[in-house]
Amino acid sequence: MAALCAEFGDLVQIKKQLISVISLCKDRGLLHSAKWASELAFALDPLPKDELPSPPPFTEEDARDLDAVTLAKSYFDLKEYDRAAYFLRACCSQKAYFLYMYSRYLSGEKKKDDETVDSLGPLEKGQVRNEALRELRVELSKKHSAGELDGFALYLYGVVLRKLDLLKEAVDVLVEALHALPLHWGAWLELSNLVTNIDMLKSLSLPDCWVKDFFMAQMYTELQMIKEALQKYHSLIQAGFSKSTYIISQIAVAYHNIRDIDQALALFNELREQDPCRIDNMDTFSNLLYVKGMKPELSYLAHNLVEIDKYRVETCCVIGNYYSLRSQHEKAALYFQRALKLNPRCLGAWTLMGHEYMEMKNTSAAIQAYRHAIEVNKRDYRAWYGLGQTYEILKMPFYCLYYYRKAHQLRPNDSRMLVALGESYEKLSQQGEAKKEQLEHAEVSTALRYLGQYYFKNKLYDEASLCAQRCCDYNDAREEGKALLRQISQVRDQTETPSADLFAPLSNNNTPVRRVSPLNLISFTP
């Protein structure tokens, strides 16, 4: 069992810490971090009244700034960031300073995204930047040199440095922020976006706090070290977090990443029972339903999410997957575009849109979509693999070999990457390298074709669909796989009530532009 921090022996103390940090994050508009801490706190037993933590100390500076901070926070909550910053400009307390700088940062992000949506199409590159970043960096740097930044301000400084592509400096400042305030989950998440490999992870000097175990579990998942991630999450469950929906969702995502589809589906169904209005991670759930060809279940999920919040990114991705499963690829691509209007840094939407353009034989658009996905997260093996497939179609073997190698580095145990590499080497007449892959390729693709037909004849459509999906990963079995998927879809359609367009009409004019808020500061996507 993975070793856990000794602090897990005192769950009462952890509960007190969570309650305290929830209040601190809410006061500063850090809603994602407050939500994460609230979900963990809910999973622990309630505290008696006399054991509830005391409020944080109130300084003279806090008292002087109280009216201005209260007024500015009301504007901040309504996303009037410039107005909030104006009334905080003369304040001195640490809370007021953070809100002042954070308001300016979010104002710049909001203007950047408004300009991006107004001037660019979904695939155009664009060089729109947050104009406030450089000024914020100068001011925060001076305070940092003077040792005047608290944990929250250090976190914001790290975010600014990352946005300016000063990655090494960002890592150092975020690690400093964690030592100053180890309970702030947002700082851990920002750091996770900057860790590129296990060696870098091991080299970080992180605080010895119980939150570190949650961070390590997430990093193991991100780095495709799924066995280690699952060990860590199961240890956290045994330590007292057995009721945590966050941990259940993370374990489901881990199983999804290793293609253990049945186990992942079971966990997502359990999650839906415990939290039926949840939208987080439902796009990943829909990926699983898509792979299994579970059209009625995917349709139900899409309808359900539309009723809850039709303009969430995850909802648009689920609807896109539904239309893709129905082979309505133009509609699917439009919904992924809608997701990207709501959040241009949505990794899954870029990758899925690349897949749709591939289905529509629009290789140029597919390449652009996959490249955008890599810009959001260089660890996304699906985008590297998709680029490899695209260049393979374009008969550019040196390019496709490069991208397949990248995908293989990220997923060394995935047979699809090995097969793709083998075929690329073969086309380049590198027979020695190709032979390492050929035997497995021939055996696997032949077995999948046979099993798919066997399951279909015996009316085991879920199993047949899974084999057909995997056939599509092999060039010599791809067409048979697609044909079998069409047969399965026709059989299922006979038992499904036909419907022309199940969701709201698409229109670029009625899609609300994403408004940057504290919810969108963190770019991470599980």
Buried (B, 14 or more C-beta within 10 A) or exposed (E): EBEBBEBBEEBEBBBBBBBBBBBBBBBBBBBBBBBBBBBBBEBBEEBEEEEEBEEEEEEEBBEBBBEBBEBBBEBBEEBBBBBBBBBBEEBEBBBBBBBBBBBBBBBBBBBBBBBBBEEBEBBEEEEBBBEBBEEBBEBBBEBBEEEEBBBBBBBBBBBBBBBBEBEEBBBBBBBBBBBBBBBBBBBBBBBBBBBEEBEEBEEBEBBEBBBBBBBBBBBBBBBBBBEBBBBBBBBBBEBBBEBBBBBBBBBBBBBBBBEBBEBBBEBBEBBBEEBEEBBBBBBBBBBBBBBBBBBEBBBEBBBBBBEBEBBBBBBBBBBBBBBBBBEBBEBBBBBBBBBBBBBBBBBBBBBBBBBBBBBBEBBEBBBBBBBBBBBBBEBBBBBBBBBBBBBBEEEEBEBBBBBBBBBBEBBEEBBBBBBBBBBBBBBBEEEEBBEEBBEEBEEBBEEBBEBBBEBBEEEBBEBBBBBBBBBBBBBBBEEBBBEBBEBBBEEBEEEEEEEEEEBEEBEEEEBEEBBBBBBBBBBBBB
